[in-house]
């Protein structure tokens, strides 16, 4: 995505093996740390919903429960 010309001014992706580096810019309506906190809470809620959905379905018969959750 960052390789596309339309994103070059607003998005830059760099790779560091054990880090996730990003910059949050705000128009001023929210402070950057407020945007980050909101985004993390939203992502956690979405992950919880995915985990709840996965628990509703049994693992495939050819895998044990431990193997199913490891992938």
MOPAC internal coordinates of N, CA, C and O (Angstrom, degrees):
PM7 1SCF
backbone

  N    0.0000 0     0.00 0     0.00 0    0    0    0
  C    1.4526 1     0.00 0     0.00 0    1    0    0
  C    1.5257 1   110.26 1     0.00 0    2    1    0
  O    1.2310 1   119.52 1   136.09 1    3    2    1
  N    1.3403 1   118.51 1   -43.91 1    3    2    1
  C    1.4579 1   119.21 1  -177.16 1    5    3    2
  C    1.5208 1   112.10 1   -69.57 1    6    5    3
  O    1.2310 1   120.03 1   164.89 1    7    6    5
  N    1.3395 1   117.55 1   -15.11 1    7    6    5
  C    1.4493 1   120.62 1   178.29 1    9    7    6
  C    1.5158 1   113.28 1   -76.11 1   10    9    7
  O    1.2310 1   120.50 1   166.37 1   11   10    9
  N    1.3144 1   116.65 1   -13.63 1   11   10    9
  C    1.4578 1   120.62 1   180.00 1   13   11   10
  C    1.5263 1   109.38 1   -76.85 1   14   13   11
  O    1.2310 1   119.80 1   -43.82 1   15   14   13
  N    1.3349 1   117.99 1   136.18 1   15   14   13
  C    1.4641 1   121.04 1  -177.44 1   17   15   14
  C    1.5283 1   114.60 1   -54.98 1   18   17   15
  O    1.2310 1   119.87 1   144.84 1   19   18   17
  N    1.3349 1   117.85 1   -35.16 1   19   18   17
  C    1.4743 1   119.39 1  -177.16 1   21   19   18
  C    1.5305 1   112.57 1   -67.61 1   22   21   19
  O    1.2310 1   119.60 1   160.47 1   23   22   21
  N    1.3479 1   118.36 1   -19.53 1   23   22   21
  C    1.4593 1   121.64 1  -178.22 1   25   23   22
  C    1.5297 1   113.50 1  -100.67 1   26   25   23
  O    1.2310 1   119.33 1   172.38 1   27   26   25
  N    1.3143 1   118.88 1    -7.62 1   27   26   25
  C    1.4592 1   121.40 1  -173.02 1   29   27   26
  C    1.5208 1   113.78 1   -58.90 1   30   29   27
  O    1.2310 1   119.25 1   145.94 1   31   30   29
  N    1.3121 1   119.04 1   -34.06 1   31   30   29
  C    1.4684 1   121.06 1  -178.37 1   33   31   30
  C    1.5214 1   113.46 1   -79.27 1   34   33   31
  O    1.2310 1   119.93 1   158.36 1   35   34   33
  N    1.3304 1   117.74 1   -21.64 1   35   34   33
  C    1.4661 1   120.12 1  -173.99 1   37   35   34
  C    1.5221 1   114.63 1  -115.83 1   38   37   35
  O    1.2310 1   119.94 1   166.55 1   39   38   37
  N    1.3403 1   117.72 1   -13.45 1   39   38   37
  C    1.4555 1   119.72 1  -175.46 1   41   39   38
  C    1.5140 1   110.14 1  -139.41 1   42   41   39
  O    1.2310 1   121.43 1   -51.98 1   43   42   41
  N    1.3216 1   114.87 1   128.02 1   43   42   41
  C    1.4588 1   119.88 1   176.37 1   45   43   42
  C    1.5195 1   107.78 1  -134.63 1   46   45   43
  O    1.2310 1   120.25 1   -56.87 1   47   46   45
  N    1.3176 1   117.12 1   123.13 1   47   46   45
  C    1.4515 1   121.88 1   179.77 1   49   47   46
  C    1.5198 1   108.94 1  -103.71 1   50   49   47
  O    1.2310 1   121.30 1   -50.18 1   51   50   49
  N    1.3391 1   115.13 1   129.82 1   51   50   49
  C    1.4543 1   121.09 1   174.99 1   53   51   50
  C    1.5076 1   107.88 1  -129.61 1   54   53   51
  O    1.2310 1   120.35 1   -25.94 1   55   54   53
  N    1.3239 1   116.94 1   154.06 1   55   54   53
  C    1.4585 1   120.73 1  -175.61 1   57   55   54
  C    1.5264 1   110.49 1  -113.87 1   58   57   55
  O    1.2310 1   121.15 1   -56.52 1   59   58   57
  N    1.3128 1   115.40 1   123.48 1   59   58   57
  C    1.4550 1   123.81 1   169.95 1   61   59   58
  C    1.5151 1   104.72 1  -130.31 1   62   61   59
  O    1.2310 1   119.69 1   -52.23 1   63   62   61
  N    1.3335 1   118.20 1   127.77 1   63   62   61
  C    1.4567 1   121.77 1  -169.27 1   65   63   62
  C    1.5221 1   115.04 1   -52.92 1   66   65   63
  O    1.2310 1   119.02 1   134.17 1   67   66   65
  N    1.3100 1   119.48 1   -45.83 1   67   66   65
  C    1.4646 1   120.05 1  -174.38 1   69   67   66
  C    1.5330 1   112.98 1  -115.54 1   70   69   67
  O    1.2310 1   120.16 1  -153.74 1   71   70   69
  N    1.3200 1   117.30 1    26.26 1   71   70   69
  C    1.4602 1   121.41 1   179.55 1   73   71   70
  C    1.5243 1   110.25 1  -135.55 1   74   73   71
  O    1.2310 1   121.41 1   -23.69 1   75   74   73
  N    1.2960 1   114.90 1   156.31 1   75   74   73
  C    1.4556 1   121.64 1   169.99 1   77   75   74
  C    1.5153 1   105.18 1  -126.56 1   78   77   75
  O    1.2310 1   120.15 1   -73.93 1   79   78   77
  N    1.3147 1   117.32 1   106.07 1   79   78   77
  C    1.4616 1   122.59 1  -174.32 1   81   79   78
  C    1.5216 1   108.48 1  -105.97 1   82   81   79
  O    1.2310 1   120.81 1   -51.28 1   83   82   81
  N    1.3121 1   116.06 1   128.72 1   83   82   81
  C    1.4535 1   120.12 1   176.81 1   85   83   82
  C    1.5155 1   109.64 1  -151.38 1   86   85   83
  O    1.2310 1   121.20 1   -16.48 1   87   86   85
  N    1.3169 1   115.30 1   163.52 1   87   86   85
  C    1.4564 1   122.16 1   178.78 1   89   87   86
  C    1.5147 1   108.47 1  -121.00 1   90   89   87
  O    1.2310 1   121.00 1   -43.08 1   91   90   89
  N    1.3228 1   115.70 1   136.92 1   91   90   89
  C    1.4596 1   120.63 1   177.21 1   93   91   90
  C    1.5210 1   107.67 1  -109.60 1   94   93   91
  O    1.2310 1   121.21 1   -56.66 1   95   94   93
  N    1.3075 1   115.29 1   123.34 1   95   94   93
  C    1.4587 1   120.16 1   176.59 1   97   95   94
  C    1.5200 1   108.22 1  -113.52 1   98   97   95
  O    1.2310 1   120.93 1   -36.50 1   99   98   97
  N    1.3007 1   115.82 1   143.50 1   99   98   97
  C    1.4585 1   120.72 1  -176.57 1  101   99   98
  C    1.5212 1   110.33 1  -126.28 1  102  101   99
  O    1.2310 1   121.23 1   -27.15 1  103  102  101
  N    1.3249 1   115.24 1   152.85 1  103  102  101
  C    1.4650 1   119.85 1   174.84 1  105  103  102
  C    1.5216 1   110.67 1   -82.76 1  106  105  103
  O    1.2310 1   120.98 1   172.27 1  107  106  105
  N    1.3301 1   115.72 1    -7.73 1  107  106  105
  C    1.4510 1   119.94 1   179.23 1  109  107  106
  C    1.5152 1   113.33 1   112.07 1  110  109  107
  O    1.2310 1   120.03 1   163.55 1  111  110  109
  N    1.3278 1   117.54 1   -16.45 1  111  110  109
  C    1.4578 1   119.72 1   178.91 1  113  111  110
  C    1.5299 1   110.36 1   -65.66 1  114  113  111
  O    1.2310 1   120.68 1   141.55 1  115  114  113
  N    1.3276 1   116.30 1   -38.45 1  115  114  113
  C    1.4703 1   122.84 1   175.52 1  117  115  114
  C    1.5167 1   107.40 1  -125.98 1  118  117  115
  O    1.2310 1   120.49 1   -33.71 1  119  118  117
  N    1.3018 1   116.67 1   146.29 1  119  118  117
  C    1.4615 1   120.47 1   173.17 1  121  119  118
  C    1.5293 1   108.06 1   -74.89 1  122  121  119
  O    1.2310 1   120.05 1   -29.45 1  123  122  121
  N    1.3227 1   117.51 1   150.55 1  123  122  121
  C    1.4718 1   119.32 1  -179.10 1  125  123  122
  C    1.5305 1   114.05 1   -53.81 1  126  125  123
  O    1.2310 1   119.64 1   140.19 1  127  126  125
  N    1.3364 1   118.29 1   -39.81 1  127  126  125
  C    1.4738 1   118.96 1  -179.70 1  129  127  126
  C    1.5310 1   111.43 1   -67.58 1  130  129  127
  O    1.2310 1   119.93 1   150.82 1  131  130  129
  N    1.3313 1   117.73 1   -29.18 1  131  130  129
  C    1.4619 1   120.57 1   176.57 1  133  131  130
  C    1.5337 1   110.69 1   -69.59 1  134  133  131
  O    1.2310 1   120.89 1   140.16 1  135  134  133
  N    1.3188 1   115.91 1   -39.84 1  135  134  133
  C    1.4675 1   120.29 1   176.80 1  137  135  134
  C    1.5217 1   109.73 1   -61.86 1  138  137  135
  O    1.2310 1   120.69 1   135.07 1  139  138  137
  N    1.3409 1   116.30 1   -44.93 1  139  138  137
  C    1.4573 1   120.63 1  -179.88 1  141  139  138
  C    1.5248 1   111.25 1   -61.71 1  142  141  139
  O    1.2310 1   120.05 1   131.83 1  143  142  141
  N    1.3366 1   117.51 1   -48.17 1  143  142  141
  C    1.4625 1   121.13 1  -179.54 1  145  143  142
  C    1.5278 1   110.87 1   -60.00 1  146  145  143
  O    1.2310 1   120.18 1   136.89 1  147  146  145
  N    1.3212 1   117.26 1   -43.11 1  147  146  145
  C    1.4601 1   121.32 1   179.35 1  149  147  146
  C    1.5317 1   110.20 1   -63.66 1  150  149  147
  O    1.2310 1   120.51 1   135.41 1  151  150  149
  N    1.3264 1   116.63 1   -44.59 1  151  150  149
  C    1.4625 1   120.68 1  -179.14 1  153  151  150
  C    1.5237 1   111.45 1   -62.68 1  154  153  151
  O    1.2310 1   120.08 1   139.12 1  155  154  153
  N    1.3379 1   117.46 1   -40.88 1  155  154  153
  C    1.4620 1   120.93 1   179.56 1  157  155  154
  C    1.5263 1   110.17 1   -65.42 1  158  157  155
  O    1.2310 1   119.95 1   135.53 1  159  158  157
  N    1.3206 1   117.70 1   -44.47 1  159  158  157
  C    1.4680 1   120.78 1   178.72 1  161  159  158
  C    1.5296 1   110.96 1   -62.07 1  162  161  159
  O    1.2310 1   120.52 1   138.93 1  163  162  161
  N    1.3165 1   116.62 1   -41.07 1  163  162  161
  C    1.4571 1   121.07 1   178.82 1  165  163  162
  C    1.5297 1   110.78 1   -64.77 1  166  165  163
  O    1.2310 1   120.37 1   136.32 1  167  166  165
  N    1.3221 1   116.90 1   -43.68 1  167  166  165
  C    1.4644 1   120.65 1   179.11 1  169  167  166
  C    1.5287 1   110.85 1   -64.26 1  170  169  167
  O    1.2310 1   120.05 1   139.26 1  171  170  169
  N    1.3200 1   117.52 1   -40.74 1  171  170  169
  C    1.4655 1   120.83 1   178.04 1  173  171  170
  C    1.5272 1   111.03 1   -62.14 1  174  173  171
  O    1.2310 1   120.29 1   138.01 1  175  174  173
  N    1.3183 1   117.04 1   -41.99 1  175  174  173
  C    1.4616 1   120.70 1   178.93 1  177  175  174
  C    1.5303 1   110.62 1   -63.42 1  178  177  175
  O    1.2310 1   120.37 1   139.68 1  179  178  177
  N    1.3175 1   116.89 1   -40.32 1  179  178  177
  C    1.4629 1   120.08 1   179.16 1  181  179  178
  C    1.5259 1   110.88 1   -67.55 1  182  181  179
  O    1.2310 1   120.25 1   139.71 1  183  182  181
  N    1.3225 1   117.12 1   -40.29 1  183  182  181
  C    1.4727 1   120.53 1   177.40 1  185  183  182
  C    1.5286 1   110.52 1   -63.10 1  186  185  183
  O    1.2310 1   120.45 1   139.39 1  187  186  185
  N    1.3320 1   116.74 1   -40.61 1  187  186  185
  C    1.4682 1   120.17 1   177.43 1  189  187  186
  C    1.5274 1   111.09 1   -59.64 1  190  189  187
  O    1.2310 1   120.36 1   138.61 1  191  190  189
  N    1.3363 1   116.91 1   -41.39 1  191  190  189
  C    1.4642 1   120.15 1   178.98 1  193  191  190
  C    1.5239 1   111.42 1   -64.66 1  194  193  191
  O    1.2310 1   120.58 1   140.59 1  195  194  193
  N    1.3261 1   116.50 1   -39.41 1  195  194  193
  C    1.4717 1   119.67 1   177.87 1  197  195  194
  C    1.5240 1   109.69 1   -63.42 1  198  197  195
  O    1.2310 1   120.09 1   134.33 1  199  198  197
  N    1.3360 1   117.43 1   -45.67 1  199  198  197
  C    1.4606 1   120.59 1   179.62 1  201  199  198
  C    1.5298 1   111.52 1   -62.30 1  202  201  199
  O    1.2310 1   120.25 1   139.44 1  203  202  201
  N    1.3222 1   117.13 1   -40.56 1  203  202  201
  C    1.4652 1   120.41 1   177.32 1  205  203  202
  C    1.5280 1   110.12 1   -61.31 1  206  205  203
  O    1.2310 1   120.34 1   137.70 1  207  206  205
  N    1.3253 1   116.96 1   -42.30 1  207  206  205
  C    1.4526 1   121.08 1   179.53 1  209  207  206
  C    1.5163 1   112.00 1   -64.84 1  210  209  207
  O    1.2310 1   120.25 1   140.70 1  211  210  209
  N    1.3236 1   117.13 1   -39.30 1  211  210  209
  C    1.4627 1   120.63 1   178.95 1  213  211  210
  C    1.5210 1   111.76 1   -65.90 1  214  213  211
  O    1.2310 1   120.08 1   147.44 1  215  214  213
  N    1.3172 1   117.45 1   -32.56 1  215  214  213
  C    1.4594 1   120.68 1  -179.00 1  217  215  214
  C    1.5260 1   111.97 1   -71.29 1  218  217  215
  O    1.2310 1   119.85 1   161.38 1  219  218  217
  N    1.3096 1   117.89 1   -18.62 1  219  218  217
  C    1.4632 1   121.52 1  -179.80 1  221  219  218
  C    1.5245 1   112.25 1   -75.87 1  222  221  219
  O    1.2310 1   120.31 1   159.04 1  223  222  221
  N    1.3203 1   117.02 1   -20.96 1  223  222  221
  C    1.4568 1   120.98 1  -175.96 1  225  223  222
  C    1.5185 1   110.21 1  -108.56 1  226  225  223
  O    1.2310 1   120.28 1   -45.41 1  227  226  225
  N    1.3345 1   117.08 1   134.59 1  227  226  225
  C    1.4703 1   119.33 1   177.85 1  229  227  226
  C    1.5264 1   110.21 1   -72.44 1  230  229  227
  O    1.2310 1   120.49 1   -24.18 1  231  230  229
  N    1.3345 1   116.68 1   155.82 1  231  230  229
  C    1.4692 1   119.09 1   178.04 1  233  231  230
  C    1.5285 1   109.95 1   -67.76 1  234  233  231
  O    1.2310 1   120.00 1   -22.98 1  235  234  233
  N    1.3230 1   117.60 1   157.02 1  235  234  233
  C    1.4726 1   119.69 1   175.79 1  237  235  234
  C    1.5229 1   109.86 1   -57.35 1  238  237  235
  O    1.2310 1   120.52 1   -31.04 1  239  238  237
  N    1.3178 1   116.62 1   148.96 1  239  238  237
  C    1.4602 1   121.01 1  -173.95 1  241  239  238
  C    1.5223 1   113.27 1   -64.07 1  242  241  239
  O    1.2310 1   119.46 1   155.65 1  243  242  241
  N    1.3311 1   118.63 1   -24.35 1  243  242  241
  C    1.4588 1   120.12 1  -178.60 1  245  243  242
  C    1.5295 1   112.78 1   -85.97 1  246  245  243
  O    1.2310 1   119.34 1   178.02 1  247  246  245
  N    1.3392 1   118.86 1    -1.98 1  247  246  245
  C    1.4593 1   122.52 1   177.04 1  249  247  246
  C    1.5097 1   110.51 1  -121.37 1  250  249  247
  O    1.2310 1   120.28 1   -35.42 1  251  250  249
  N    1.3155 1   117.07 1   144.58 1  251  250  249
  C    1.4525 1   120.30 1   172.85 1  253  251  250
  C    1.5185 1   108.84 1   -78.68 1  254  253  251
  O    1.2310 1   120.17 1   -12.47 1  255  254  253
  N    1.3151 1   117.28 1   167.53 1  255  254  253
  C    1.4612 1   121.87 1  -177.58 1  257  255  254
  C    1.5294 1   111.21 1   -60.86 1  258  257  255
  O    1.2310 1   119.84 1   141.64 1  259  258  257
  N    1.3389 1   117.91 1   -38.36 1  259  258  257
  C    1.4556 1   121.17 1  -178.44 1  261  259  258
  C    1.5252 1   110.67 1   -64.93 1  262  261  259
  O    1.2310 1   120.88 1   135.47 1  263  262  261
  N    1.3317 1   115.93 1   -44.53 1  263  262  261
  C    1.4683 1   120.25 1   179.82 1  265  263  262
  C    1.5229 1   111.18 1   -65.70 1  266  265  263
  O    1.2310 1   120.26 1   143.03 1  267  266  265
  N    1.3080 1   117.10 1   -36.97 1  267  266  265
  C    1.4688 1   121.98 1  -179.00 1  269  267  266
  C    1.5203 1   110.73 1   -62.96 1  270  269  267
  O    1.2310 1   119.96 1   136.65 1  271  270  269
  N    1.3330 1   117.68 1   -43.35 1  271  270  269
  C    1.4534 1   121.25 1  -177.20 1  273  271  270
  C    1.5284 1   112.59 1   -78.11 1  274  273  271
  O    1.2310 1   119.53 1   159.58 1  275  274  273
  N    1.3389 1   118.50 1   -20.42 1  275  274  273
  C    1.4572 1   120.59 1  -179.70 1  277  275  274
  C    1.5169 1   111.93 1   -71.15 1  278  277  275
  O    1.2310 1   119.55 1   147.00 1  279  278  277
  N    1.2977 1   118.46 1   -33.00 1  279  278  277
  C    1.4685 1   121.18 1  -178.10 1  281  279  278
  C    1.4764 1   108.63 1   -73.83 1  282  281  279
  O    1.2310 1   120.10 1   180.00 1  283  282  281

